[in-house]
């Protein structure tokens, strides 16, 4: 490496001034050698190696890997992000007497003095490259509460997340701090792939939480005095009446962020301590997933593709609780059979994904457009396939059954705990047993479990109690690797990335039909289906644990699964 190469490496990867670089490089290190000679002794030396040598010469540690998940957001609560970026400095660890500070210029003693005054503790510098330090700063401030300080007058740069949010509601530089806070909140939720944002007021404070991969996480606690401002801003964005605080309201916020179209469904509910807001985020730019990507078992995949989806009439139901991926499964099924020879119509509330080649109708109860009225109109549109967003009442159920019996393939969802639970649910609505038995083709029941992060998952030896809870023994797990969640930078310390299905598919055959006709309970129907080869939730969950896809805890946490 030429001498100019060392200068260039230090200038590019640190915040050392030109004068500081030259002064350091010309420092004698003994035997007539200078630091420049020492750092230039190997041709082609990597920048990390040069920086590590410099740190060694200065007597401070050098980090090649910064674990952001271990850095507490509380450390930067009183340090503006603009200050941290300008001086390329970040506190990373604190004990009773000292604070470790990550930086790129250990000669910047003025900054260390400022931090010493702020923390009232000894500063221990730790060096790393400029790109690594700036990345750590961005990620730590994203998860910290520092954005809230904008409410108290900190400069606009406090809200900069190093990625433009200008597309988000066309926000500008002169906006009020509360507007910037809400924009930052929405931006972060999209970036972290949150499905819901909860804003919850309490007696003396309020909490903002994100639901990520089905689990709620506390994000920060805005000061109680800003509750009304935050609530009003979000209600204005959703075109709601900000003066009405006594009744629940529903709205919609269309966003554009980084080229993505984000649809936000807003719901407000009055509580004792103010209005509680929940925003559900839907990325409309997401590609429709294929059935193979959802996580179906091999047996269920074969039954769906080769049998049920090839039928020309009948009903296929998807059951499960809210947020279990029912709509995603229906879209995947429609995508599989969608072609130019089919006339496919859907009535949904709301239309979550727009699919080319499919006629999609949005429910609007204010003008009388319900699932039932939409379905009734569809029968005059010469459809081959009909999808009803949800069967909620007897009228919709009877129309769906009649449509299936008159030569249409019907897809819909139903709230039931398992596949066999769909039958008593329909009976409770008032449907006749013989109509249910003759129209239903199959019921998919599903839950979502989190997928282990492939980077940090670690081998786990399960206890006898854990194995027993899954109905397994040591012999059955021999030769399989079971893993546990750990947490790393890649998964934001959660140990999981994304979710997958565990499901059961009940195909309605002659035996099942005879039980339905006799109004037999769901448990008996499920036992008969299991005797005929239906794989239960437990079977599919165990398979994914043994394949290292998810954890025992994730499978057991689905309390509705019959283990």
C-alpha positions in Angstrom: 0.0 0.0 0.0 1.4 3.4 -1.0 1.8 6.0 1.6 -1.0 8.0 0.0 -3.1 4.9 0.4 -2.8 5.0 4.2 -3.8 8.7 4.2 -6.8 7.9 2.1 -7.9 5.0 4.2 -7.8 7.1 7.4 -9.5 10.1 5.8 -12.3 7.9 4.3 -13.0 5.7 7.4 -12.5 8.1 10.3 -13.4 11.7 11.1 -9.8 12.6 11.7 -8.9 16.0 10.2 -6.1 16.2 7.6 -3.9 17.8 10.2 -4.6 15.1 12.7 -3.9 12.4 10.1 -0.5 13.9 9.1 0.5 14.4 12.8 -0.3 10.8 13.6 1.4 9.4 10.6 4.6 11.3 11.3 4.7 10.2 15.0 7.9 8.3 15.7 7.4 4.7 16.9 11.0 3.8 17.5 14.1 2.6 15.5 13.8 5.6 13.2 10.3 4.5 12.1 7.2 6.6 12.0 3.6 5.4 12.3 3.2 5.9 8.5 6.0 3.4 7.9 4.4 1.0 10.4 0.9 1.2 8.8 2.4 1.0 5.3 4.6 -2.1 5.9 2.2 -4.5 4.1 1.1 -3.8 0.5 -2.7 -4.1 0.0 -3.6 -4.0 3.6 -7.4 -3.9 4.2 -8.9 -0.7 5.7 -10.0 -2.6 8.9 -6.5 -3.8 9.4 -5.1 -0.2 9.1 -7.7 1.2 11.5 -7.1 -1.7 14.0 -3.3 -0.9 13.9 -4.0 2.8 14.5 -6.3 1.9 17.4 -3.6 -0.3 18.8 -1.1 2.5 18.5 -3.4 4.8 20.4 -4.1 2.2 23.1 -7.8 1.8 22.6 -10.0 -1.2 21.5 -11.1 -1.6 17.9 -14.5 -3.1 17.0 -15.1 -4.9 13.7 -18.6 -5.9 14.7 -21.1 -3.7 16.6 -24.0 -5.6 18.2 -26.8 -2.9 18.1 -29.3 -5.1 20.0 -27.1 -4.9 23.1 -27.0 -1.1 23.1 -29.7 0.5 25.3 -31.8 3.3 23.8 -31.6 4.9 27.3 -27.9 5.8 26.7 -28.8 8.2 23.9 -31.9 9.7 25.5 -30.1 13.0 26.3 -27.9 13.1 23.2 -29.3 14.6 20.0 -28.9 12.5 16.9 -27.5 15.4 15.1 -24.7 15.7 17.6 -24.0 11.9 17.4 -23.8 12.0 13.6 -21.8 15.2 13.3 -19.1 13.9 15.6 -19.5 10.2 14.7 -19.9 9.2 18.4 -22.2 6.8 20.2 -22.3 5.6 23.8 -22.6 1.8 23.7 -22.2 0.5 27.3 -22.5 1.9 30.8 -21.5 0.7 34.2 -21.3 2.3 37.7 -18.2 4.4 36.9 -17.7 4.6 33.2 -19.3 4.7 29.7 -17.9 3.0 26.6 -18.1 5.4 23.6 -17.9 4.2 20.0 -16.2 6.8 17.8 -14.1 7.3 14.6 -11.9 10.1 16.0 -10.4 9.2 19.4 -8.4 12.5 19.2 -11.7 14.6 19.5 -11.2 15.3 23.2 -13.8 18.1 23.2 -16.6 15.6 22.3 -15.4 13.2 25.0 -15.4 16.1 27.5 -19.0 17.0 26.5 -20.1 13.4 27.1 -18.2 13.2 30.4 -20.2 16.3 31.6 -23.5 14.7 30.4 -22.9 11.3 32.0 -20.8 12.5 34.9 -18.7 9.4 34.4 -15.3 8.4 32.9 -15.3 8.0 29.1 -13.7 4.9 27.6 -13.2 5.3 23.8 -13.7 2.4 21.4 -12.8 2.9 17.8 -14.5 1.6 14.6 -14.9 2.6 11.0 -17.1 5.5 9.9 -19.7 3.4 8.1 -20.0 1.1 11.0 -20.4 3.9 13.6 -23.0 5.8 11.4 -25.0 2.6 10.8 -25.0 1.9 14.6 -26.1 5.5 15.3 -29.0 5.2 12.9 -30.2 1.9 14.2 -29.9 2.8 17.9 -31.8 6.0 17.5 -34.5 4.3 15.5 -35.3 2.0 18.5 -34.9 4.8 21.1 -37.3 7.4 22.3 -35.2 10.2 21.1 -37.7 11.1 18.3 -40.0 12.3 21.0 -37.6 15.1 22.0 -38.8 16.9 18.9 -41.9 17.6 20.9 -39.8 19.6 23.2 -38.0 21.7 20.6 -35.0 19.7 19.4 -34.0 20.4 15.8 -35.6 18.7 12.9 -32.6 16.5 12.2 -33.6 14.6 15.4 -36.2 12.9 13.3 -34.0 12.0 10.4 -33.8 8.2 10.1 -31.2 8.4 7.3 -33.9 7.4 4.8 -36.2 9.9 3.2 -39.7 10.1 4.5 -40.7 13.0 2.2 -43.1 10.7 0.3 -44.9 10.1 3.6 -47.8 12.5 3.3 -45.5 14.9 1.5 -44.1 16.0 4.8 -42.0 19.2 4.7 -39.2 20.9 6.6 -41.5 23.4 8.3 -43.9 20.9 9.8 -44.8 20.9 13.5 -42.9 18.5 15.8 -46.1 16.4 16.4 -46.5 15.9 12.6 -42.9 14.8 12.3 -43.3 12.5 15.2 -46.3 10.7 13.7 -44.6 10.5 10.3 -41.5 9.0 12.0 -43.7 6.5 13.8 -45.4 5.4 10.6 -42.1 5.2 8.8 -40.5 3.1 11.5 -43.6 0.7 11.6 -43.3 0.1 7.9 -39.6 -0.4 8.0 -39.9 -2.9 10.9 -42.7 -4.7 9.0 -45.2 -4.1 11.8 -48.8 -5.2 11.1 -50.4 -2.9 13.7 -49.6 0.3 15.7 -51.3 0.6 19.1 -51.5 4.0 20.8 -52.8 3.4 24.3 -53.6 6.1 26.9 -53.4 5.5 30.6 -53.9 7.6 33.7 -50.4 9.1 33.9 -48.8 8.2 30.6 -49.4 6.6 27.2 -47.7 3.8 25.3 -47.0 3.2 21.7 -46.7 -0.5 20.7 -46.0 -2.3 17.4 -47.3 -5.8 16.6 -44.4 -7.5 14.7 -44.8 -11.1 13.6 -47.9 -11.4 15.8 -46.3 -10.2 19.0 -46.7 -6.8 20.6 -43.6 -4.8 21.5 -43.4 -1.6 23.5 -41.7 1.1 21.3 -41.8 4.3 23.4 -43.9 6.3 25.9 -44.8 9.8 24.7 -45.4 12.4 27.4 -49.0 12.4 28.6 -49.3 16.1 27.8 -48.9 15.4 24.0 -51.7 12.8 24.0 -54.4 15.1 22.5 -52.0 16.5 19.8 -50.9 13.0 18.7 -54.5 11.7 18.6 -55.8 14.7 16.7 -53.0 14.5 14.1 -53.7 10.9 13.4 -57.5 11.5 13.2 -57.0 14.3 10.8 -54.9 12.0 8.6 -57.8 9.5 8.7 -60.4 12.1 7.8 -62.2 11.5 11.2 -64.1 14.0 13.3 -61.5 15.3 15.8 -64.3 16.9 17.9 -66.0 13.6 18.5 -64.3 11.8 21.4 -67.2 9.9 22.8 -67.9 7.4 20.0 -65.7 4.9 18.2 -64.7 5.9 14.7 -63.1 4.1 11.7 -61.0 5.7 9.0 -58.4 5.0 6.4 -55.0 6.6 5.7 -53.4 6.1 2.3 -49.6 6.5 2.4 -46.8 6.4 -0.1 -43.5 5.5 1.3 -40.3 4.7 -0.7 -42.4 3.8 -3.7 -44.7 1.5 -1.7 -48.4 2.1 -1.4 -49.4 1.5 2.3 -53.0 1.4 3.3 -53.6 2.1 7.0 -56.9 1.2 8.6 -57.5 3.4 11.6 -59.8 2.6 14.5 -60.5 4.8 17.6 -62.2 3.8 20.8 -63.0 6.1 23.8 -61.5 4.9 27.1 -61.5 6.4 30.6 -58.1 8.1 29.9 -58.6 9.2 26.3 -59.0 7.7 22.9 -57.2 4.5 22.1 -56.0 4.2 18.5 -55.1 1.1 16.5 -53.7 1.3 13.0 -53.5 -1.7 10.8 -50.9 -1.5 8.0 -51.3 -3.2 4.7 -48.6 -3.0 2.0 -50.5 -3.0 -1.2 -47.3 -3.4 -3.2 -46.8 -6.9 -1.8 -46.8 -9.6 -4.4 -49.5 -12.3 -3.9 -47.8 -15.3 -2.3 -48.1 -18.7 -4.0 -49.5 -21.7 -2.1 -46.1 -23.2 -2.0 -44.7 -20.2 -0.1 -47.3 -20.3 2.7 -46.0 -23.3 4.5 -48.6 -26.0 3.8 -47.7 -29.6 4.6 -46.9 -31.7 1.6 -50.1 -33.8 2.1 -52.3 -30.7 2.3 -50.6 -29.1 -0.7 -51.3 -32.2 -2.8 -55.0 -32.3 -1.7 -55.5 -28.6 -2.4 -53.8 -28.5 -5.8 -54.9 -31.9 -7.2 -58.4 -32.1 -5.8 -60.2 -29.2 -4.1 -59.0 -26.4 -6.4 -59.9 -28.5 -9.5 -63.6 -28.7 -8.5 -66.2 -26.7 -10.4 -68.7 -26.2 -7.5 -68.8 -26.4 -3.7 -67.5 -24.4 -0.8 -63.9 -24.2 0.5 -63.7 -22.5 3.9 -60.6 -21.1 5.7 -61.0 -20.8 9.5 -58.8 -19.2 12.2 -58.7 -16.2 14.5 -58.1 -12.6 13.3 -54.6 -12.2 11.9 -54.0 -15.8 11.1 -53.4 -15.3 7.4 -56.9 -16.4 6.1 -57.0 -13.7 3.4 -53.5 -14.5 2.3 -54.5 -18.2 1.8 -57.6 -17.2 -0.1 -55.6 -14.9 -2.4 -53.1 -17.7 -3.0 -55.9 -20.1 -3.9 -57.5 -17.6 -6.3 -54.1 -16.9 -7.9 -53.6 -20.6 -8.5 -56.8 -21.0 -10.5 -56.9 -17.5 -12.1 -56.7 -17.6 -15.9 -58.4 -16.1 -18.9 -61.0 -18.8 -19.1 -62.4 -18.1 -15.6 -64.7 -15.3 -14.3 -63.7 -14.7 -10.7 -65.5 -12.2 -8.5 -64.8 -11.3 -4.9 -66.7 -9.2 -2.3 -64.3 -8.1 0.5 -64.1 -5.8 3.6 -61.6 -4.3 2.8 -60.0 -5.3 -0.6 -56.6 -6.0 0.7 -54.8 -7.0 -2.5 -55.7 -6.0 -6.0 -55.4 -8.9 -8.4 -55.4 -8.4 -12.2 -58.1 -10.5 -13.9 -60.4 -10.7 -10.8 -63.4 -8.5 -10.2 -63.2 -7.2 -6.6 -66.0 -5.4 -4.8 -65.5 -3.4 -1.6 -68.2 -3.8 1.1 -69.9 -0.5 2.0 -72.5 -1.0 4.7 -73.5 2.7 4.7 -75.1 2.3 1.3 -76.4 -1.2 1.8 -73.5 -3.0 0.0 -72.9 -6.0 2.3 -71.5 -9.5 1.8 -75.0 -10.8 1.2 -76.1 -8.1 -1.3 -72.8 -8.4 -3.2 -73.1 -12.1 -3.3 -76.7 -11.9 -4.6 -75.6 -9.5 -7.4 -72.7 -11.8 -8.3 -75.1 -14.6 -9.3 -76.3 -12.4 -12.2 -72.7 -11.8 -13.4 -72.1 -15.3 -14.8 -69.2 -16.2 -12.4 -67.2 -19.4 -12.3 -65.6 -18.7 -8.9 -66.9 -16.4 -6.1 -64.9 -15.3 -3.0 -66.8 -13.9 0.0 -64.6 -12.2 2.5 -66.3 -13.7 5.6 -69.5 -15.6 6.4 -70.9 -13.6 9.3 -74.6 -14.3 9.3 -77.3 -16.8 8.1 -78.2 -14.7 5.0 -74.6 -14.8 3.7 -74.2 -18.4 4.6 -77.4 -19.5 2.8 -76.4 -17.4 -0.3 -73.0 -19.0 -0.4 -74.5 -22.5 -0.1 -77.0 -21.8 -2.8 -74.3 -20.4 -5.1 -72.2 -23.6 -4.6 -75.2 -25.8 -5.3 -75.9 -24.0 -8.5 -72.5 -24.7 -10.1 -70.1 -22.2 -8.6 -66.9 -22.7 -6.7 -67.1 -20.5 -3.5 -64.3 -19.5 -1.2 -64.9 -17.8 2.2 -63.6 -17.5 5.7 -65.2 -18.3 9.0 -64.3 -17.8 12.6 -63.8 -21.2 14.3 -61.2 -22.7 16.5 -60.4 -25.6 14.2 -61.5 -27.2 11.0 -64.2 -29.4 12.5 -65.5 -26.4 14.4 -66.9 -24.9 11.2 -69.8 -27.4 11.2 -71.3 -26.5 14.5 -70.7 -22.8 13.7 -72.8 -23.0 10.6 -75.4 -25.0 12.4 -75.6 -22.3 15.1 -76.2 -19.7 12.4 -79.3 -21.7 11.3 -78.0 -23.5 8.2 -79.7 -26.9 7.5 -77.4 -29.9 8.1 -78.1 -31.5 4.6 -77.2 -28.2 2.9 -73.9 -28.0 4.8 -73.1 -31.6 4.1 -73.8 -31.4 0.3 -72.1 -28.0 -0.3 -68.8 -28.1 1.7 -65.7 -29.6 0.0 -63.1 -28.9 2.6 -62.1 -26.7 5.6 -58.6 -25.3 6.0 -57.8 -24.2 9.6 -54.6 -22.4 10.3 -52.5 -20.4 12.7 -49.3 -18.5 12.2 -46.0 -19.2 14.1 -42.9 -17.2 14.0 -39.9 -18.5 11.9 -36.5 -18.7 13.6 -33.9 -16.2 12.4 -31.5 -18.3 10.3 -28.5 -16.2 11.4 -28.7 -16.6 15.2 -30.8 -19.7 15.9 -29.0 -22.0 18.3 -29.3 -25.8 18.9 -31.6 -26.7 21.9 -31.9 -29.8 23.9 -35.6 -30.1 24.9 -36.6 -31.2 28.4 -38.8 -34.2 28.9 -41.6 -31.8 29.8 -41.3 -30.0 26.5 -41.2 -33.2 24.5 -44.2 -34.5 26.5 -46.2 -31.3 25.7 -45.8 -32.1 22.0 -46.6 -35.8 22.5 -43.0 -36.8 21.6 -40.3 -38.9 23.3 -36.5 -39.0 22.9 -36.6 -41.8 20.3 -38.8 -39.8 18.0 -36.6 -36.7 18.0 -33.3 -38.7 17.6 -31.5 -37.5 14.5 -33.4 -34.2 14.4 -32.1 -30.8 15.3 -34.3 -28.6 17.5 -33.4 -24.9 17.8 -34.2 -22.0 20.1 -34.4 -18.2 19.5 -31.4 -16.1 20.4 -31.5 -12.6 18.8 -29.1 -10.7 16.7 -28.8 -7.5 14.6 -30.4 -9.1 11.6 -33.7 -9.8 13.5 -33.5 -6.8 15.8 -32.8 -9.0 18.8 -36.1 -10.9 18.5 -34.7 -14.3 17.4 -37.4 -14.6 14.7 -37.9 -13.3 11.1 -41.3 -13.7 9.5 -44.1 -16.2 10.1 -45.3 -19.5 8.5 -48.4 -21.6 8.7 -49.3 -24.6 10.8 -52.6 -25.9 9.5 -55.0 -28.8 9.2 -57.1 -29.6 6.1 -60.3 -31.5 6.6 -61.7 -32.9 3.4 -65.5 -33.6 3.5 -66.1 -37.2 2.3 -69.1 -39.5 2.6 -68.3 -40.5 6.2 -68.0 -36.8 7.3 -71.2 -36.0 5.5 -73.1 -38.7 7.4 -71.9 -37.2 10.7 -72.9 -33.7 9.7 -76.4 -34.9 8.8 -76.6 -36.4 12.3 -75.5 -33.1 13.9 -72.6 -34.8 15.5 -70.3 -32.5 17.6 -67.1 -31.1 16.1 -64.8 -33.2 18.3 -66.3 -36.4 17.0 -66.0 -35.2 13.4 -62.3 -34.3 14.0 -61.5 -37.7 15.5 -63.1 -39.4 12.5 -61.1 -37.2 10.1 -57.9 -38.0 12.0 -58.7 -41.8 11.7 -58.9 -41.3 8.0 -55.5 -39.6 7.7 -56.1 -35.9 8.5 -52.9 -34.3 9.9 -53.7 -32.2 13.0 -52.2 -28.9 14.1 -50.0 -30.8 16.5 -48.6 -33.0 13.7 -47.8 -30.0 11.5 -46.3 -28.0 14.4 -44.1 -30.9 15.4 -42.9 -31.3 11.8 -41.8 -27.7 11.7 -40.1 -27.9 15.1 -38.1 -31.0 14.0 -37.1 -29.3 10.7 -35.7 -26.3 12.7 -38.2 -23.8 11.2 -39.8 -22.8 14.5 -39.5 -23.4 18.3 -41.4 -25.6 20.7 -42.5 -22.4 22.5 -44.1 -20.9 19.4 -46.1 -24.1 18.7 -47.2 -24.3 22.4 -48.1 -20.6 22.5 -51.0 -21.1 20.2 -53.3 -22.0 23.0 -56.1 -23.0 20.6 -54.1 -25.7 19.1 -55.2 -29.1 20.3 -52.0 -30.6 21.6 
